[in-house]
Amino acid sequence: QQRTKMVKIGINGFGRIGRLVARAAAVRDDIELVAVNDPFMELDYMVYMFKYDSTHGRYQGTVEAKDGKLVIDGKPVSVFTERDPTAIGWGAAGVDIVAECTGIFTVIDKASAHLKGGAKKVIISAPSKDAPMYVMGVNHESYKADVNVLSNASCTTN
């Protein structure tokens, strides 16, 4: 039985798409959400919005704010409130991959700012004018490990 490496992710933008990424990560045993950045949302509101989703319903696990962190199913998640992606402490939080879910940093130059904060890879949750685009079930097998910033197409595609 092959053992996969635990991938540690961070989410930039905790709106609808960012919260869906967090929900998806919470039920996987090969992905650990370790950090979230959203300069426009207080921690208590993050808890509320994650717990209650008007489309996907109430989160079945536990979610709370504790010691300045978002705690999902007992696992602490560092919370940042930075507007500048280069100032987010992704590296210090142990993030491997950032899910860029703001809809703002959709070109390679802007999304690469997360790499300066210590992330190793960035996946943009929106179409990009210049980042390579990979869609599960279409061309995901053509992904090459040397690509550090990519688009996963539109959040409505997947």
Accessible surface in RSA format (square Angstrom, percent):
REM  Atomic radii and reference values for relative SASA: ProtOr
REM  Chains: A
REM  Algorithm: Lee & Richards
REM  Probe-radius: 1.40
REM  Slices: 20
REM RES _ NUM      All-atoms   Total-Side   Main-Chain    Non-polar    All polar
REM                ABS   REL    ABS   REL    ABS   REL    ABS   REL    ABS   REL
RES GLN A   1   233.03 130.3 144.74 105.8  88.30 210.2  61.02 129.9 172.01 130.5
RES GLN A   2   170.43  95.3 137.84 100.7  32.59  77.6  47.72 101.6 122.71  93.1
RES ARG A   3   225.24  94.6 194.74  99.3  30.50  72.6  74.76 102.2 150.48  91.2
RES THR A   4    97.56  69.4  77.73  78.8  19.82  47.2  68.27  91.7  29.28  44.3
RES LYS A   5   148.67  72.5 128.57  78.9  20.09  47.8 115.76 104.2  32.91  35.1
RES MET A   6    82.14  42.5  71.97  47.6  10.17  24.2  72.79  61.9   9.35  12.4
RES VAL A   7    43.66  28.7  43.66  39.5   0.00   0.0  43.66  37.9   0.00   0.0
RES LYS A   8    79.66  38.9  79.66  48.9   0.00   0.0  25.52  23.0  54.14  57.7
RES ILE A   9    15.24   8.7  15.24  11.4   0.00   0.0  15.24  11.0   0.00   0.0
RES GLY A  10     0.00   0.0   0.00   N/A   0.00   0.0   0.00   0.0   0.00   0.0
RES ILE A  11     0.00   0.0   0.00   0.0   0.00   0.0   0.00   0.0   0.00   0.0
RES ASN A  12     3.17   2.2   3.17   3.1   0.00   0.0   0.00   0.0   3.17   3.1
RES GLY A  13     6.39   7.9   0.00   N/A   6.39   7.9   6.28  17.2   0.11   0.3
RES PHE A  14     0.00   0.0   0.00   0.0   0.00   0.0   0.00   0.0   0.00   0.0
RES GLY A  15    31.33  38.6   0.00   N/A  31.33  38.6  29.06  79.7   2.27   5.1
RES ARG A  16    93.08  39.1  85.42  43.5   7.67  18.3  40.01  54.7  53.08  32.2
RES ILE A  17    46.61  26.5  44.96  33.5   1.65   4.0  44.96  32.4   1.65   4.5
RES GLY A  18     0.12   0.1   0.00   N/A   0.12   0.1   0.00   0.0   0.12   0.3
RES ARG A  19    13.38   5.6  13.38   6.8   0.00   0.0   1.71   2.3  11.67   7.1
RES LEU A  20    51.97  28.9  47.13  33.7   4.85  12.2  47.40  33.3   4.57  12.3
RES VAL A  21    41.36  27.2  37.33  33.8   4.04   9.7  40.80  35.5   0.56   1.5
RES ALA A  22     0.64   0.6   0.00   0.0   0.64   1.5   0.00   0.0   0.64   1.7
RES ARG A  23    35.22  14.8  32.79  16.7   2.44   5.8  19.23  26.3  15.99   9.7
RES ALA A  24    57.37  52.8  49.71  76.7   7.66  17.4  56.57  79.7   0.80   2.1
RES ALA A  25     4.29   3.9   0.35   0.5   3.94   9.0   1.08   1.5   3.21   8.5
RES ALA A  26    31.04  28.5   2.71   4.2  28.32  64.4  14.92  21.0  16.11  42.7
RES VAL A  27   123.10  81.0  87.19  78.9  35.91  86.5  94.57  82.2  28.53  77.4
RES ARG A  28   118.93  49.9 107.60  54.8  11.33  27.0  32.30  44.1  86.63  52.5
RES ASP A  29   132.44  92.8 110.25 109.7  22.20  52.5  47.97 112.9  84.48  84.2
RES ASP A  30    32.59  22.8  30.93  30.8   1.65   3.9   8.60  20.2  23.99  23.9
RES ILE A  31    43.56  24.8  37.43  27.9   6.13  14.8  37.43  27.0   6.13  16.6
RES GLU A  32    55.75  32.0  52.41  39.7   3.34   7.9  12.27  23.7  43.48  35.5
RES LEU A  33    16.32   9.1   8.94   6.4   7.39  18.6   8.94   6.3   7.39  19.9
RES VAL A  34    15.80  10.4  12.90  11.7   2.90   7.0  13.28  11.5   2.52   6.8
RES ALA A  35     0.00   0.0   0.00   0.0   0.00   0.0   0.00   0.0   0.00   0.0
RES VAL A  36     0.00   0.0   0.00   0.0   0.00   0.0   0.00   0.0   0.00   0.0
RES ASN A  37     2.15   1.5   2.15   2.1   0.00   0.0   0.00   0.0   2.15   2.1
RES ASP A  38    12.12   8.5  12.12  12.1   0.00   0.0   0.44   1.0  11.68  11.7
RES PRO A  39    40.13  29.2  13.70  12.5  26.43  96.1  13.90  11.5  26.23 163.0
RES PHE A  40   144.72  72.4 106.62  66.0  38.10  99.1 114.66  69.5  30.06  86.0
RES MET A  41    25.08  13.0  19.25  12.7   5.82  13.9  21.65  18.4   3.43   4.5
RES GLU A  42   140.08  80.4 133.97 101.4   6.10  14.5  54.15 104.7  85.92  70.2
RES LEU A  43    35.70  19.9  30.16  21.6   5.54  13.9  30.16  21.2   5.54  14.9
RES ASP A  44   107.56  75.3  99.75  99.3   7.81  18.5  34.90  82.1  72.66  72.5
RES TYR A  45   110.95  51.8 107.21  61.0   3.74   9.7  76.98  57.9  33.96  41.9
RES MET A  46     0.00   0.0   0.00   0.0   0.00   0.0   0.00   0.0   0.00   0.0
RES VAL A  47    18.56  12.2  18.56  16.8   0.00   0.0  18.56  16.1   0.00   0.0
RES TYR A  48   118.26  55.2 115.85  65.9   2.41   6.3  73.62  55.3  44.64  55.0
RES MET A  49    44.40  23.0  43.72  28.9   0.69   1.6  37.57  31.9   6.84   9.1
RES PHE A  50     0.78   0.4   0.00   0.0   0.78   2.0   0.33   0.2   0.45   1.3
RES LYS A  51    50.77  24.8  50.77  31.2   0.00   0.0   8.93   8.0  41.84  44.6
RES TYR A  52    88.09  41.1  79.78  45.4   8.32  21.6  56.09  42.2  32.00  39.5
RES ASP A  53    10.42   7.3   1.75   1.7   8.67  20.5   3.40   8.0   7.02   7.0
RES SER A  54   113.20  95.7  64.09  85.5  49.11 113.1  59.96 127.7  53.24  74.6
RES THR A  55    94.34  67.1  62.04  62.9  32.29  77.0  48.27  64.8  46.06  69.6
RES HIS A  56    97.45  53.3  67.60  47.0  29.85  76.4  47.23  48.7  50.22  58.4
RES GLY A  57    32.57  40.2   0.00   N/A  32.57  40.2  31.77  87.2   0.80   1.8
RES ARG A  58   138.15  58.0 125.08  63.8  13.07  31.1  42.09  57.5  96.06  58.2
RES TYR A  59    20.90   9.8  15.82   9.0   5.08  13.2  13.24  10.0   7.66   9.4
RES GLN A  60   167.04  93.4 132.22  96.6  34.83  82.9  68.25 145.3  98.79  74.9
RES GLY A  61    33.75  41.6   0.00   N/A  33.75  41.6  17.98  49.3  15.77  35.3
RES THR A  62    91.98  65.4  87.61  88.8   4.37  10.4  81.88 110.0  10.09  15.3
RES VAL A  63     7.84   5.2   0.23   0.2   7.60  18.3   0.27   0.2   7.56  20.5
RES GLU A  64    87.54  50.3  85.89  65.0   1.65   3.9  25.46  49.2  62.08  50.7
RES ALA A  65    40.24  37.0  14.66  22.6  25.59  58.2  14.96  21.1  25.28  67.0
RES LYS A  66   119.95  58.5 112.19  68.8   7.76  18.5  61.63  55.5  58.31  62.1
RES ASP A  67   133.83  93.7  92.39  92.0  41.44  98.0  42.30  99.6  91.53  91.3
RES GLY A  68    53.82  66.4   0.00   N/A  53.82  66.4  31.61  86.7  22.21  49.7
RES LYS A  69    79.35  38.7  79.35  48.7   0.00   0.0  43.18  38.9  36.18  38.5
RES LEU A  70     0.00   0.0   0.00   0.0   0.00   0.0   0.00   0.0   0.00   0.0
RES VAL A  71    13.64   9.0  13.20  12.0   0.44   1.1  13.20  11.5   0.44   1.2
RES ILE A  72     9.20   5.2   8.09   6.0   1.11   2.7   8.09   5.8   1.11   3.0
RES ASP A  73    59.93  42.0  37.79  37.6  22.15  52.4  27.39  64.5  32.54  32.5
RES GLY A  74    57.78  71.3   0.00   N/A  57.78  71.3  32.20  88.4  25.58  57.3
RES LYS A  75   115.56  56.4 115.09  70.6   0.46   1.1  71.72  64.6  43.83  46.7
RES PRO A  76    81.51  59.4  69.49  63.3  12.02  43.7  69.49  57.4  12.02  74.7
RES VAL A  77     2.01   1.3   2.01   1.8   0.00   0.0   2.01   1.7   0.00   0.0
RES SER A  78    24.66  20.8  23.12  30.9   1.54   3.6   8.72  18.6  15.95  22.3
RES VAL A  79    33.32  21.9   8.39   7.6  24.93  60.1   8.39   7.3  24.93  67.6
RES PHE A  80    48.12  24.1  44.36  27.5   3.76   9.8  48.12  29.2   0.00   0.0
RES THR A  81    87.16  62.0  68.68  69.6  18.48  44.0  36.39  48.9  50.77  76.7
RES GLU A  82    67.20  38.6  64.19  48.6   3.02   7.2   2.02   3.9  65.19  53.2
RES ARG A  83   174.77  73.4 154.64  78.8  20.13  47.9  58.93  80.5 115.84  70.2
RES ASP A  84    73.42  51.4  68.42  68.1   5.00  11.8  33.33  78.4  40.10  40.0
RES PRO A  85     9.46   6.9   9.33   8.5   0.13   0.5   9.33   7.7   0.13   0.8
RES THR A  86    56.24  40.0  39.87  40.4  16.36  39.0  27.65  37.1  28.59  43.2
RES ALA A  87    54.63  50.2  26.76  41.3  27.86  63.4  37.77  53.2  16.86  44.7
RES ILE A  88     2.40   1.4   0.83   0.6   1.57   3.8   0.89   0.6   1.51   4.1
RES GLY A  89    21.84  26.9   0.00   N/A  21.84  26.9  20.88  57.3   0.96   2.2
RES TRP A  90     0.00   0.0   0.00   0.0   0.00   0.0   0.00   0.0   0.00   0.0
RES GLY A  91    36.53  45.0   0.00   N/A  36.53  45.0  19.94  54.7  16.59  37.2
RES ALA A  92   105.48  97.0  55.44  85.6  50.04 113.8  68.89  97.0  36.59  96.9
RES ALA A  93    24.70  22.7   1.15   1.8  23.55  53.6  11.74  16.5  12.96  34.3
RES GLY A  94    31.97  39.4   0.00   N/A  31.97  39.4  28.75  78.9   3.23   7.2
RES VAL A  95     1.95   1.3   0.00   0.0   1.95   4.7   0.00   0.0   1.95   5.3
RES ASP A  96    16.56  11.6  16.53  16.5   0.03   0.1   7.83  18.4   8.73   8.7
RES ILE A  97    40.31  22.9  40.31  30.0   0.00   0.0  40.31  29.0   0.00   0.0
RES VAL A  98     0.00   0.0   0.00   0.0   0.00   0.0   0.00   0.0   0.00   0.0
RES ALA A  99    14.01  12.9  13.91  21.5   0.10   0.2  13.91  19.6   0.10   0.3
RES GLU A 100     1.15   0.7   0.22   0.2   0.93   2.2   0.22   0.4   0.93   0.8
RES CYS A 101    15.36  11.6   0.09   0.1  15.27  35.9   0.17   0.4  15.19  16.4
RES THR A 102    45.64  32.5  15.38  15.6  30.26  72.1  21.38  28.7  24.25  36.7
RES GLY A 103    50.20  61.9   0.00   N/A  50.20  61.9  23.09  63.4  27.11  60.7
RES ILE A 104   103.59  58.9  89.57  66.7  14.02  33.8  93.96  67.7   9.63  26.1
RES PHE A 105    32.14  16.1  32.14  19.9   0.00   0.0  32.14  19.5   0.00   0.0
RES THR A 106    30.63  21.8  30.36  30.8   0.27   0.6   6.90   9.3  23.73  35.9
RES VAL A 107    38.94  25.6  38.94  35.3   0.00   0.0  38.94  33.8   0.00   0.0
RES ILE A 108    62.99  35.8  62.99  46.9   0.00   0.0  62.99  45.4   0.00   0.0
RES ASP A 109   119.11  83.4 106.71 106.2  12.40  29.3  33.38  78.5  85.73  85.5
RES LYS A 110   108.88  53.1 103.19  63.3   5.70  13.6  59.27  53.3  49.61  52.8
RES ALA A 111     0.00   0.0   0.00   0.0   0.00   0.0   0.00   0.0   0.00   0.0
RES SER A 112    25.47  21.5  24.44  32.6   1.03   2.4  18.12  38.6   7.35  10.3
RES ALA A 113    13.23  12.2  13.18  20.3   0.05   0.1  13.23  18.6   0.00   0.0
RES HIS A 114     0.00   0.0   0.00   0.0   0.00   0.0   0.00   0.0   0.00   0.0
RES LEU A 115    53.21  29.6  39.20  28.0  14.01  35.2  39.57  27.8  13.64  36.7
RES LYS A 116   158.43  77.3 121.35  74.5  37.09  88.3  85.86  77.3  72.58  77.3
RES GLY A 117    12.74  15.7   0.00   N/A  12.74  15.7   6.35  17.4   6.39  14.3
RES GLY A 118    33.67  41.5   0.00   N/A  33.67  41.5  23.03  63.2  10.65  23.8
RES ALA A 119     6.82   6.3   0.00   0.0   6.82  15.5   0.00   0.0   6.82  18.1
RES LYS A 120   128.90  62.9 116.98  71.8  11.92  28.4  91.35  82.2  37.55  40.0
RES LYS A 121    41.52  20.3  41.52  25.5   0.00   0.0  38.18  34.4   3.35   3.6
RES VAL A 122     0.00   0.0   0.00   0.0   0.00   0.0   0.00   0.0   0.00   0.0
RES ILE A 123    57.70  32.8  57.29  42.7   0.41   1.0  57.29  41.3   0.41   1.1
RES ILE A 124     0.78   0.4   0.78   0.6   0.00   0.0   0.78   0.6   0.00   0.0
RES SER A 125    20.41  17.2  17.10  22.8   3.31   7.6  14.67  31.2   5.74   8.0
RES ALA A 126    20.24  18.6  20.04  30.9   0.21   0.5  20.24  28.5   0.00   0.0
RES PRO A 127    76.86  56.0  67.35  61.4   9.51  34.6  67.58  55.8   9.29  57.7
RES SER A 128    17.19  14.5   0.00   0.0  17.19  39.6   3.02   6.4  14.17  19.9
RES LYS A 129   195.52  95.4 155.23  95.2  40.29  95.9 106.50  95.9  89.02  94.8
RES ASP A 130    80.21  56.2  53.52  53.3  26.69  63.1  38.44  90.5  41.77  41.7
RES ALA A 131     7.70   7.1   0.00   0.0   7.70  17.5   0.00   0.0   7.70  20.4
RES PRO A 132    50.34  36.7  37.66  34.3  12.68  46.1  50.34  41.6   0.00   0.0
RES MET A 133    76.08  39.4  62.57  41.4  13.51  32.2  40.99  34.8  35.09  46.5
RES TYR A 134    25.93  12.1  25.82  14.7   0.11   0.3  14.04  10.6  11.89  14.7
RES VAL A 135    24.16  15.9  24.16  21.9   0.00   0.0  24.16  21.0   0.00   0.0
RES MET A 136   124.20  64.3 109.72  72.6  14.48  34.5  89.91  76.4  34.29  45.4
RES GLY A 137    68.21  84.1   0.00   N/A  68.21  84.1  34.14  93.7  34.08  76.3
RES VAL A 138   118.42  77.9  83.47  75.6  34.95  84.2  87.58  76.1  30.85  83.7
RES ASN A 139    54.51  37.6  47.35  45.8   7.17  17.3  27.67  66.6  26.85  26.0
RES HIS A 140    62.36  34.1  55.23  38.4   7.13  18.2  39.17  40.4  23.19  27.0
RES GLU A 141   152.64  87.6 120.30  91.0  32.33  77.0  49.68  96.1 102.95  84.1
RES SER A 142    58.01  49.0  46.24  61.7  11.77  27.1  45.39  96.7  12.62  17.7
RES TYR A 143    79.02  36.9  62.82  35.7  16.21  42.2  56.19  42.2  22.83  28.1
RES LYS A 144   128.72  62.8 126.52  77.6   2.20   5.2  89.70  80.7  39.03  41.6
RES ALA A 145    80.91  74.4  67.09 103.5  13.82  31.4  67.38  94.9  13.54  35.9
RES ASP A 146   120.43  84.4  92.40  92.0  28.03  66.3  50.35 118.5  70.08  69.9
RES VAL A 147    28.48  18.7  23.56  21.3   4.92  11.9  28.48  24.7   0.00   0.0
RES ASN A 148    66.64  46.0  62.11  60.0   4.53  10.9   5.72  13.8  60.91  58.9
RES VAL A 149     9.16   6.0   4.89   4.4   4.27  10.3   4.89   4.2   4.27  11.6
RES LEU A 150    15.81   8.8  15.81  11.3   0.00   0.0  15.81  11.1   0.00   0.0
RES SER A 151     0.00   0.0   0.00   0.0   0.00   0.0   0.00   0.0   0.00   0.0
RES ASN A 152    41.47  28.6  40.59  39.2   0.89   2.1   5.68  13.7  35.80  34.6
RES ALA A 153     5.54   5.1   5.24   8.1   0.30   0.7   5.40   7.6   0.14   0.4
RES SER A 154    26.96  22.8  26.63  35.5   0.33   0.7  14.69  31.3  12.27  17.2
RES CYS A 155    58.71  44.4  31.61  35.3  27.09  63.7  10.43  26.4  48.28  52.1
RES THR A 156   122.29  87.0  88.27  89.5  34.03  81.1  76.33 102.5  45.96  69.5
RES THR A 157    76.09  54.1  41.74  42.3  34.35  81.9  35.36  47.5  40.73  61.6
RES ASN A 158    96.60  66.6  32.82  31.7  63.77 153.6  46.98 113.1  49.61  48.0
END  Absolute sums over single chains surface
CHAIN  1 A     8907.1       6857.1       2050.1       4978.5       3928.6
END  Absolute sums over all chains
TOTAL          8907.1       6857.1       2050.1       4978.5       3928.6
